[in-house]
Each structure stands twice: as structure tokens, then as C-alpha cells.
Amino acid sequence: MRNLIDILDFSTAEIDSLIEVAGDIIENPEKYRDVCHGKILGTLFFEPSTRTRLSFTSAMMSLGGQVLGFDNAASSSTAKGETVQDTIRMVSAYSDIIAMRHPKEGAPIAASRVATVPVINAGDGGHYHPTQTLTDLITIKRKSGRFDNLTVGICGDLKYGRTVHSLIAAMSRYENVKFVLIAPEELKLPDYVKEEFLGDGKCEYVETESLEDAIPSLDILYMTRIQAERFQDKDEYERLKDSYILELSKLKFAKPTLSILHPLPRVNEISVDVDDDPRAHYFEQAALGRYIRMALILMLLDTHGIDDKRTVGKEDATLECTNPHCLSLTERGIKKLFNNGKCVYCDQAGKKK
């Protein structure tokens, strides 16, 4: 079977195909009403979620399938000390496909190594969130009509924002895409993300702390919230939480064709007076998530015979991941895997113990 761990697991052609299928579902819902009859989606959410969990549930039910799972770790055997890999082994026996969210980075990769059904990463810590990126991409395509020749502004938490990292990974593959990275110094895009997707001339980008200066040049403005749950220092969160607030007055010099997106939930980084602006598409964006996830479920259920277990990397007992949020530091019995000195689970560097 095949999994979706990272948005780069799919080629641009496959993403185009998913968007096309999602569009057909929107236009012809009756055609898809019973295509997953008898199939079960396991939703394993070790971390709170509203849109992602409910859109997966809605997607599977709209396809005629059923859903089982949990919406927080406390209601699972994790509270008794069960490992992620053991949980996945068991849920694989009860379902046909799994969507999982976990606060530890690399958890979906660990899951995919032992699962006997397809695994979908519904967010792992500050690492990746590929199904949100599919939601972002279908919205961009429907609003802008293209993925190339766009200036994309990304504002807010670029350090911990997994939706940001996945969107940059996806959009960096298209021609003449320029990124404007808007963040305070403390929340700038991590070097490892820049090196992989933007560095050495791979993609044009500029960094700035000024939202107002950036807005006039943008085709897409992707707002994000400052995420309290990612901060170890709560005083730092309190100091940074209101760094950027998009108000209607700040859109005075924006393009009339600008698309304002947000992965949601918002706190106060987009004022409610922006909601009625015709350039605000974040609620439609959330609605489109249901249809792109329907297309994704259909795709992965139809990939039998593909061996997609994440077996890259070599076990090295002398190395330890430097990322304090990586699953490899807390999961019992997990193999410590590295590839060219980087942790296979979270992509960050290893160090000698």
C-alpha cells in the first residue's frame, strides 16, 4: 500500500489528478456516494483537532464508509503507556486506512513502518501537515487558476508552523514562485527548511518582519496563528502572540486579485472585519478540505501492491536526534535511523551521544 507522510510523496501530476477528482466530487456527489461502502477509516488524533478530524470523518462518510477512532490520547491506551507503533499495529487490524495526528514529529513515519494499511499524516508536531497542504493547493488553484508565477506571502509562526513547511515544500516545485517570509526574528523559517527547499537558488525568497510592506506585492497571503502549544517558554509566547494582526485597513494597497488563506483556527491574527472582503477565502478553504480528502482516500485505497514502508536510513546507536520534539527520543523500542547524518523521522541533524 501507499502512504501520505510528506506532501513530496506525491508528484505535481498526482496533485493535479487529486484536485481534478475533488472537483468532480464537488460537481457530481451522487457518483461517489457509495464507493467506500464496507471500508473503515481509523482516525487516531493524539492531539486536538476540529477541521482536520471532522473533515476526514465527513469525507469517509460521504463516500459511504465508516469511521472509528479517538480524538485525544487520554482516551486511548497511550494513557496506559502503549507505544505509537503498537497502537498502529492494532488499528491496522480494525480498519482499511488510517489518518493520524500526533504532537511528536516523525510519528507517522514510525507508524508507516509497522502499519498494514495506508497511513495518512494529519499533522506531526511542527513537522508536516500534507493534507492541509492539499487543501491549500486546491484553494490556490481554484482562486488563482495556476501554481506558477505567484508571489506567496507567509505570515506568523514560520518556525513551528507545520502547514507552512509543507506549503513551501509543495509550492517550491513550481516555476517562478517567490516567497515572502513574514515573521519576527524568533519565529523565522528554520534553516533546515530553507536549505532543503529554498537555498542555493532553488527558489526566490525574501525575509521581512513587516506585513504592511509585503502586502502590495502578494498574490497569496497565507496567515498563521502563533501556536501556544509549540512553545516551551510561555513568556515568549505571550510576547509574540500578537505580532501580526491582519485588519481591513492593511489591505488598502493589496491587489484586487489577492487570495487570503489561513489553515485555521484563527485567534486574533485576522480581524473579523476582513471576513466579508471578497479576497478572504479561508472558510471556503476549510470546506474544500473535505473534498480533497475524499479524493485522497480513494487514491490510497486503490494503491494495493505498492511497498511504501519507510525503511530508508541506517540504525546508528552512536547518534541521537537534536530535535527535542522528535518521537525517536521518547518512543520505546524505536530504531534510531539516520540518513547522511539527519534523523529519518524529523529531518533534523543527529549528534554523537
Steps between C-alpha positions, in 0.01 A plus 500: 500500500594864473512768771493879515758616754648802322344705217807412289383139501274612215620633168355822362312288244344293780397817684338629179313170473377521861376855443321386185329213685403733786346736247300215350379402849380858555314497168368142516463393868249221421762321292718451810238435766564126548848444358646421846211287624642242742826691554612638839715805568689503831547855631773509764530852639751510785465880489188722482352578160173633362524558122741221415332228706145597406584547133652150489190363671272688262708389201479130583130514587429689177667214313275247672763372743519488879732658757646388831764653720573745781544876524756525780777286639338480844217288360741248343739242642776757458390617845600153625840521337434332163741609226389662176622200303301253709187715467544508123547124482168450675302762309633357173310183590174693544504742205584536131681835521629720783520878545710600800608819676770500764687772693835325447680553171562182306210304649336429159829363365527267799139400439555430131782258584262262679157571349331251270264763356573845349597773748415867449693761696240743639773706668807408703616768742663789317615274217252442216127518429460374141120478489474865606739574216273315257219720633715809447592390148146433381401843634790673324421320174130587513567865590815578300461247222866397520792409727779668307591869476365585845634707789403323820518681833506283811448685826526410870646185651747377239714314754246255642231524229477157339250634245762757398773240453278277287372788286854621427604146408208470258510845338879504458462242222319741268654750259562862600352479851632762739454477877475796733565366851346731761594421859668642809861395548401237759256327263695508173493202266744231627828470314441134415180591312672786316796280408283222361247701301626855450877514532767508225265668256233231517228758553496877538410630846529802725462525876337796671337593829254745336161371385399846376806529273446153356127512418505706175712242310309188605276268297443274802509599866518197728436609859580271794440521872775509759462154651505495879526120508838503320675731747702364788537855637151641564639849564643499149157404364331786686754743358456382140134396478376831357791559262272523196134590472350533152240776501295635211696825501822309420348371175466850354799452270455125437425362155128456421587143400672420832389174666512499881538151643533362853517135614282588802424520784567870523532679830530871425751509213220574251247759613135406446459811285705320232251212477268682260778613268470310166870413525449302824478131411592320824155362579456375143852357532390296803192376314713384206700284743216252510506441124875475458509248787227298327718489189803402712318214673391363162853523366667324793241222520579427136877459540524136602824326409720806562764456771522839670643415841755761608813288523754760387785585735734295711480421867775675694512455876777761527275782372211681661256741336547865604129581467336492847158445336601188303320174576829312487600650836194372687361192319604170659657249266523733202797462267723809497530550124721756326565589138811708425507608864134610507227334702265307270199587714529879519772601247715672761866436573627228728781540752739259666376384840 
